[in-house]
Amino acid sequence: MNFNHFAWEERKLGEVFNQTVEYINPNEANLELWSVTVERGLTPKTARYNREALVKKNDKFKVVHDGDIVYNPMNLTIGAVGFNKSEKSVAVSGYYVTMNMNSGFNNSYFQTWLKSENAIKQYKLYATGSLIEKQRVQFPTLSLIKSYIPTFEEQQKIGSFFKQLDNSIALHQRELF
């Protein structure tokens, strides 16, 4: 696809995102344990299933602050990425990759883009590992992926459109139940 007629720039994702690594003990920090799913993004662990017997609270966990992004490197190629929109910090597995966004980039735009078909194709091209089912995308690899990114103003407009669309879908889903 040729974007020469657009004011979009080819950028590496390492210019958009910064990896964050803040290990904590969730008991001492008094943070809820959350997980990343393909279907729902970042979600409380108790909403999925009770794993208390399997989770050792003193293991290494990472903090995901409000507005941060988290993904499972083993499942990124199927869209296991989420944004923390909970307005609080939460704890996730230390295996997950946590990151935040540089200024000049729009959260709403990238909430959609990171799960898009185009992004998933890129993850699959860059994934490392000898077996398909064990391939992963760690942050150093993610940071090398290139994509055409619109201007900040266009990101805001596109992100706002998708946010309104998501809200409308959520409203209609609630009406069905």
N, C-alpha and C positions, 0 to 999 in steps of 0.2 A: 504494500500500500504506500502510495506516495503522498506525503503531507506538505509538499513544497508550497502549495497555495494557501496553507494555513500558517498562522503565527505560532505553531506548536514547535517546541524544541525537543530534540532527542536528548534525554538525560539518563544517567545511570541512577538506579534506585538508591544507591549509596549517597547521592546528592539530596535525596528527598528524606530519607530516614536515618536515624542514629540508633545503634543498638544500645540498650540500657541493660545493666546487670547490677541488680541490687538484691543480694541474698538476704533472707530473713528466716527466723523461726516464727511461723504464723501464730503459735500460742503466745510467745512473748510479745509479738507485735499486735496481738488481738485482731487479726485479719481473717476474714472468711476465705475458705478454699474455693477457688473457681477453676473451671476447665474450658477448653476450646473445643467446640463441635463444628462440624461442617454445616449443620442445619441452623444452629442458633448463634454461632459465634461464641463470644465469651459469656459463660453462664455459670451460676452457682453449682458446685458439685452436687449438693443435696437435691437439686432439681433434676439431675440425671439419674443417679442411683446412689445408694449409701455404700461408700467405700471406706468407712472409718476403720474397719479392721485391716484394710490393706495399706492405708496411708499412715506412715509414721510421722507424727507431727514434728519430730526433731530433725527430719530430713531437710535438705536444702530446698527452699522455695524461693521464688522471685516475687518482688512487688510489681504490680501493674497499677500505676497511678491513673486517676481520671484523665481520659484523653489519650492514654498510651495504647499501643497496638501489641497484640500477642499472637504468635502462631506456633503450630506444632510442625517442626521441620520434617517429620515423617509423613505428615498428611497435608502439607501445603499444596501438593499437586492435585488434591481433590477439594481444596478450598477451606481448609481448617485454619481460619484467621478471624480474629475478632478485635473490636475496639472496646475499650472500657468507657462505657457511657453511664456508669452507675453513680457518678458523682462522689465516689469514695475509692480508696485504694483497696486492692484485693491481693490475695496470694495465689500463685499458680505453680505448677511443677517447675523445678529448676531446669528441666530438660527443654522447656519451651523457650522460644526466642521472644524477647521483649524489646520494644523499640518505641521511639517517639518521632514526631515529624518536625523537620526544620521549618523555620518561618518562610513564608512565601508559597506555602502549599496548603491546600484546603482539605480538612478532615473528611467532610461529607463526600467530596469527589473521590478520595482514596478509599473510603469505606466501600464504595461500589467497585472501583477499579481493581483493588486487591483480590476480589472474588470473581472478577470478570473472566470470560472465556479466553480473552487475549492474554491476561496475566497468567492463567493456569497453563496455557500452552507454553509460555515462557518458563514457568517453573519446571515443567516437564523437560524442556530442552536443557536446562541448567542443572537439574538434579544430579547428585552424585551417589554412587553405590552400585555394586555389581548386579544385584537383583532388583527388578522393578519394584517388588513389594517392600524393599528395604531402602529405596532411594529417598534422599532427604535434601532439603535446601537449608543450609545453615546461613547465618547472616553474611559472612564474607562472600558467599556465592550469590545470595540475593542482591547484594550491593553492586554486583557487576551487571545485572540485568538492565538492558536499555529499553526505553519506551519513549514514544512521542507524548509529551505532556503539554496541555494547553496553558495559556497564560493564567495567572492567578484569577483574574476576573472571570474568565471562561470556566475555570475550575469551580468557582463559587456558583455560577449559574447552573452548571451541570449537576454539581453536588446538591444544590437546592432542589432542582427538579426531581432527582432520585430520592431525596429525603421526603418530599411531598408525596411521591409515589408510594414509598414504603409506609408512610403514615396512613395513606388512603387504603392500602392493602390491609394493614393491621386493623383499621376501623371496620372494614367489611368482614374480616375474619371474626372479629368479636361479635358482630351482628349475627353471624351464622351459628354461633354457639350460645 
